[in-house]
């Protein structure tokens, strides 16, 4: 448990995903500090943030399905 992979979604944001990911990267040490205060572990894992685009992908699939139904 040396690395914690964190998948995060950004909904209705005014900044780009890349900018938000950079902000998270810049604040990783601070976030890790606060996580460490809440966990009772010998070692606090390294935090790695990843964009979770599942919602956007699901919306794209839903639009395609609706488009198919409208053409019937």
C-alpha positions as CSV (number, residue, x, y, z in Angstrom):
1,X,0.0,0.0,0.0
2,X,2.7,2.5,-1.0
3,X,0.6,4.1,-3.7
4,X,-3.0,5.2,-3.6
5,X,-4.6,5.7,-7.0
6,X,-7.4,8.3,-6.8
7,X,-9.8,8.6,-9.7
8,X,-11.7,11.9,-9.7
9,X,-14.4,13.4,-11.9
10,X,-14.9,17.1,-12.5
11,X,-18.5,18.0,-13.1
12,X,-19.7,21.4,-14.3
13,X,-16.3,23.1,-13.8
14,X,-15.2,26.4,-15.3
15,X,-11.5,25.3,-15.6
16,X,-10.2,22.6,-17.9
17,X,-9.5,19.2,-16.7
18,X,-5.8,19.7,-17.3
19,X,-5.8,22.8,-15.1
20,X,-7.7,21.1,-12.3
21,X,-5.3,18.1,-12.5
22,X,-2.3,20.5,-12.2
23,X,-4.0,22.1,-9.1
24,X,-4.3,18.7,-7.5
25,X,-0.7,17.8,-8.4
26,X,0.4,21.1,-6.8
27,X,-1.6,20.4,-3.6
28,X,-0.8,16.7,-3.3
29,X,1.6,17.1,-0.4
30,X,-1.0,19.1,1.6
31,X,-3.7,16.6,0.7
32,X,-1.4,13.7,1.7
33,X,-0.7,15.4,5.0
34,X,-4.4,15.7,5.9
35,X,-5.1,12.1,4.7
36,X,-2.2,11.0,7.0
37,X,-3.9,12.7,10.0
38,X,-7.0,10.6,9.4
39,X,-5.4,7.2,8.8
40,X,-3.7,5.0,11.3
41,X,-1.1,3.5,9.0
42,X,2.7,3.2,9.5
43,X,3.3,4.7,6.1
44,X,1.1,7.2,4.3
45,X,0.7,6.2,0.7
46,X,1.9,8.3,-2.2
47,X,-1.2,9.9,-3.8
48,X,-1.7,9.7,-7.6
49,X,-4.6,11.4,-9.1
50,X,-6.3,10.3,-12.4
51,X,-9.1,11.8,-14.3
52,X,-12.2,9.6,-14.3
53,X,-14.0,10.2,-17.5
54,X,-16.6,7.5,-17.0
55,X,-19.5,10.0,-16.7
56,X,-18.5,11.7,-20.0
57,X,-18.2,8.3,-21.7
58,X,-21.6,7.1,-20.4
59,X,-23.2,10.4,-21.6
60,X,-21.7,9.8,-25.1
61,X,-23.1,6.2,-25.2
62,X,-26.5,7.5,-24.0
63,X,-26.6,10.1,-26.8
64,X,-25.7,7.5,-29.4
65,X,-28.5,5.2,-28.2
66,X,-31.0,8.1,-28.2
67,X,-29.9,9.0,-31.7
68,X,-30.5,5.4,-32.9
69,X,-34.0,5.4,-31.3
70,X,-34.9,8.7,-33.0
71,X,-34.1,7.3,-36.4
72,X,-36.4,4.3,-36.0
